[in-house]
Amino acid sequence: MTIEAYRKIWPQRLSAASIESEEEMARLIAIELKDELTHPRVRKSKEQKLDLAVERIHAAPLEPEEQQELIETYKKIAAQLD
């Protein structure tokens, strides 16, 4: 269920559409939270990226259970990045 919810918040991302496992999704979330795809001088902190992700999740067409599960996944991965 979490993979489908993740795909819903990134409908235009090819990488999200091709996810086949929870591990792949976790890797993409970690890249997002570390802001690795942004130039180093303009990267945001992990906390800022987490806040933006939570906002995006709340704005997405997801069921409340899906939102909560996805937010918990993001927070868990963010905690592991420390």
N, C-alpha and C positions, 0 to 999 in steps of 0.2 A: 504494500500500500504506500509506503514512503517513497518508493521510486516513482510511482505514478503521480504522487503529489509534487515531487520535485520537478517532474516533466511539465506539470501545469504552471509552475512559476517561471519556467524558462521555455515557453512554447517555440521560440525562434532559434534556440540553441541546438545545433546539430549534435554537440557532445551530450546534451541531456537526452535527446531522442535515442541515442545509441547505447545508453546505459543498460547493462544486463545483470548487474549485481549490486548489492549493498556496498561492497568494497569500492567499486568504481564510483558510486555516488559519493561516498565518503571522501575519496581522493579529490573529486571535483569541488566538493564543499570546502575542503582544506585549502585548495588552490584559491578559491574565491575569498575565504576568510583571511588568507595571507596576502591577498591582493597581488598575486604573482604575475598577473597579466597586465599590470599597469607599470609604467615607468617608475623606477625607484624614487625619484624626486617627488612624485605626486601620489605615492601610495598612502592609503588610509590605514589607521590602526585596526587590529583585529576586532576591537570593541566597536569601532565605527562601522566596520563591515558587518558585524553581527547585528547591530541596530538596523542597518539598512536591509538586511535579509529578513529580519522580523517584520519590518514595515511591508516589504514585498509580499511576504507570506500572508499577512493580514489583508492585503489588497487583492490577493489572488482568489479565483473562484474555487475555493476549497471548502469542504465541510469542516466544522469546528474541530472534529477529532483529527482530521488530516492536518489542520493547521498546528494543533498542539503537538502532534507526533513529529512533524517536520521541525518545529521550533526546538523541541527537545533534542532532536538529532543534531541540529546546528550547534546548540549549546554544549552538547557532549563532545563534539569534534573540536570546538573552540577551546574547551578545557584541556583537551589532549595536546593542543599546540603550545602550551606553556612550557 
